[in-house]
């Protein structure tokens, strides 16, 4: 089969690899029907995170179950499934508590599982899924989604679930004032999530016209292009002299965290979901003095998918619009270049 492999900074290749097979009784093999490039994939692409040897890449995919192990009970051959961005068992204390990203038996796509068996990356033609019952979410009643639905289902594997996690962690609710730091796919989904949860005023911090336009369509009432002190003052002015009740940090850098903290009112809430890169830190003294509550981290997508899936299927939300470019899998190197150069918000790959 064909699969995307990262060899080093700026070096993405699509290569031949063995087709996955059932290895363990709880496995499933999923034929990928759509995958994508994530903003966090750009960290190794840019060399921010080292790539010590060629590695399969990609952690967001949907597809059709081709085969299952003898102990799989909830997933059947032929099911259309969403794969969250990590594999989880579904039965350990962490999974039972809904924090599936802290699973005792966690495995990452493009790595090895707890038994040392290889797990394919999501940007390929097929993936072996360990703990299939604990990981995969079946899309009941859908077998052949159109392009728009395919895109929205794919967002639930990561970016829409992550944007929702930011909003939930920031305590967004009816009447909230919200600032979203970051205008990538996660930030845009954060805008959509805040709107879905009833926010009254949503300020998207964005410098790019195409992303500003989509943010407004997703529910942003205002856009701030300024950064630093000037950005904070713009937020304060828009909100009548105060800062935001809730702030969503959707980038993961020192600068974005600082911007998010300084946009949060005393007694407010900050939800951070940006994959840390570039040394973000929490100034404890600042939080102590202002009674700011900080929550977030990796989104337990598996836990959030059922409620978000209902809204996708009934048309309440359409997060798939964050995909502004679709390419065949063979063009994965160009997909990375397009996102790295900000010529695309998010690229959907079709095997």
N, C-alpha and C positions, 0 to 999 in steps of 0.2 A: 504494500500500500504506500501511498504518498503521505509524508508528514513533514511539518515545519521543524527545523532544527536551528538553534542558535549556536554559532561557533565562536562568537566574540562580539565586541562592540561594532555595531553597524554591519554585522555579517550574519544575515538570515538566509537559509537555503531550504528548498523543498526537496526532500530526498526519499529514496525507496527504503522502506522498513518492513519487517515481518508483520503480517496481519495478526492482530491479537486473538488469543484463544482462551477458553475457560481454563483457569489454573486451580482455583479453589472452589469449594462447593457453594460459597456465597457470592460468587462472581456473576457478572453479566457482561456480555459484549454488546456494545452499542455502535451501530453505524451512524456516523455523524452526518447530520443534514445541514447544519449551520454552526459556525464558530466565529470567533472574532479576535481582534487585537485589543488588548486592554491598555489603559494608560500606564498601569504598573509594569506591563511588559517593556515599556520604554526605558525603565531604569537599567536593566541589563543591556538593552540595545545601545544605550548611551554610555555604558561603562560605569554608571554610578554603582551598580552592583556587579561584582566580578563573575565572569563565566570561565570556570577553570578547565572545562572540557566540553565538547559538543553535547548539547542537551535538547531533548524534545521540549517544546514550549506551547503555551496556550492552556487556559484554565476555564474557559467559558464555552459550553456547547450544548446543543440539543440534538436528539437523534432518535432512531428507532432500534428497539431491542432485537438483536439477532439470535442470541442464545443465552441460556441461563444455567447456573449450576444447580445441583440437585437439592440444595437447601434454600433456594430462593422461593419465596412464597407470595410476595406482594407485587412483583413485577413479572410481566408475561411477555413472551415473544410476540413482537408486533406492536407493543406499546410505544407511543410517542412519549418521550421522557425529557425532563429538564435535569441537567447535572449541575448542582451547585459547584462553586469554585474550589472546594476541597471535598475529599471523600470522608465520610463519617459512618460509624457503625450503627447508630440509632438506638443502642441499648445501654451504653455506659452511663454513669451518673451525669456526666456533662451533657450528653445528648438528651437524656430524659429531662434535664433542666432547660433544654432549649438552646444551650450554648454549643452547638454542633462543631464550631470551629476549634473548640478545645477538646475534641473527642480523644479518649484514651488510645484509640487505634487510628488516629488521623493519618491520611496519606494525601500527597499532593500529586496533581497531574504532571506527567513528565518526570517522575521520580520513581522511587521504589516504595512498596508498602512495608508493613511491619514484618512480613516474612522474607523480605529481600527480593520479592518478585517485581519486575518492571511494570510500571503503569504508564501508558502512553500519554502524550500531551494532547490537549484538546484541539489543537490546530492540525488535524490530520483526518484520515478517512474513517478511522474506527478507534475505539478505546475499550480496554478491559476495565470494568468498574468493580473494585472490591466492595464488599458490603453493599451489594446492589439494593437490598431492601431499605437499608439505612440511609443511602445516599440519594437515590433517584426519586424524582417526583413525577408521577404519571399525569399526563394531560388527558383526563377522561373525556371521551366523546369526540376527540379530534384525531384524525389520522393523516390528513393531507392539508395542512394550513397554507393559506396564501402567503405571499411575500410579507405583507404588513404584519400578519399575525405571527409569522415565523420570527420576525425581528423583535416584536414585543415579548414573545416567549423567551427568546435568547437573553434579553435584558434581565430576566428574573434570575438567571444563573449567577449574576454578579451586580451589575451597575444599578439596576432599579432596587434590588434588595439592599444594596449598600447605601444608596441615597435615602431609602426609607429608614435604615438603621441610624443614619446621622440625624434625621428628623426626630425619631423616637428618642434617641439619646439626648437630644437637645430639648426634650419636653415640649415639642411643638403641639399646639392644640388650638381649638377655636378661639379666634381673636388675637392670636400671637403675632408679634412683629418678629420677622426673621431676616437674617443676613446669610447669604450663601457665598462662601469664599471658594472659588474654583469654578470654571466654566467648561470643564471637560464633561464627559458623559455622566460621571458620578454627580458632579455639581448640578448639572441640568436635571438629572433624576431627583436630586435633593429638592430642587425647586418644585417639581411635580409632586413629590411626597409631602412637602410642606403644604401645598395647596390642597392635596387630598385630605390632610389632617385638619384643615380648617383655618390655616393662618390667614390673617386679615391683611397684612402688609408683608411683602416678600421682596427684598432687595438683592438682586444678583450682582455680584462683583465680576465684571467682565470687560475686556478690552477689544473683543472681536465682534464685528457687526452680525455675522451669521449666528453666532452663539447667543448674542444679546436678543436677536429676533426669536430664536427658539425658546429662550428663557421666558420671554414675555408670553409666548403662546402656551407655555407650560404653567403660567400663573404668576410670573414675576410682575409686581406692580411698578418697580423702579429698577434702574440699572446704574451702577456706579463704576466708572472706569478708573478712577483715581486709586492710588495705593498709599500705604503709610499713613502719616498724620493727616494728609489731605483726604484720603479715603475715609478715615474715621470721622472727620468733620463733616463730610458729605452725608454719611449715615446719620449723624446727630442732627443735621439740618433737616433731612427728609423726615425724621421721626419727631420733629418738634422740640428739639433740644435734649433728647435722651438717646440712649443706645438701645440695641435690640434685646428683646426678651430671650431669643434663641438664636444661636449662630451655628452654622454647619461648616466644618472645616473639611474640605474635600480634595486636598492636594497632597499634603504630607511633608512640606518643607518647613524650615525654621521661620521663613518669612510669612508663609500662609498661616501658621499657628499664631504668630505674633499679631497678624492682622485680625484673625478671628477673635483672639482674646480681647483685644482693644476695641472691638466692635460690640462686645457683650456688656450689657448694663450690670451694675452691682446687683447681686442677687439673681442674675440670669443664668442661663444654661448653655454650655457649648458641647456639641456632639462632633467628635473627630473620627473620620474614617479614611483619610488619606493615608496610603501606605507610606510609612516613615522613610524619608530620604533627605539628606542634607541637614541632619542634626536638629529636628524639632525638639523643643524642651518645654516643660511646664514650670513657670516661675511660681513656686509655692507661696512666697510672700505676697505676690500680687493676687493670687487666688484667695489667700487668707484674708487680706485686707478688704476685698470686694465681695466676698461670699459667692464667688462664681463656682458653679457645679460643672465638672467636666466628666463626660462619659463617652462611650463609644469603643472603637477598636474594629476588629474584623467582624463583618456582618454574618450572623448565623442565617445564611440565605435559605437553607432547608426549612428553618422554622417560619420564615416570613412568606415563603412562596405560596402556600395555600390561600391566604387572604389577598395577596396581590394578584394571583392568578384569576381569582373570581372577577376582579375589577378589569383585568385585561380581556377576559372572555366576554364580559357583558358590554365592553366598549367604554367603561368609565374612564380608564386611562389608556394612553397609547404611547408608552415609553419607547417603543421601537423607532420612533422618529429621531432618536439620537444617532442612528446609523444613517449617515449621509452619503456613504460610498459602499458599493457592493463589488467584490472582486472574486474571481475564482481562486481556489487554494493555491494554484501554481503561481499566482502573483503575490504571495505573501511578502516577499522582500519589498515590493513596491507599496504594499499596505503599510508596512512599518515606516517606510520613508515618508509616506503621505501624512501619517499621524505625527511623526517626529517633527516634520516641517509645518505642522498645523494647517495642512491643506485638507484635512479631514477631521471631523470630530471623533468619529469612530467608524472603523471599517468592518463590515460583515464579510466573512469568507465562506464561499460555497465549495465543498469538495467536488 
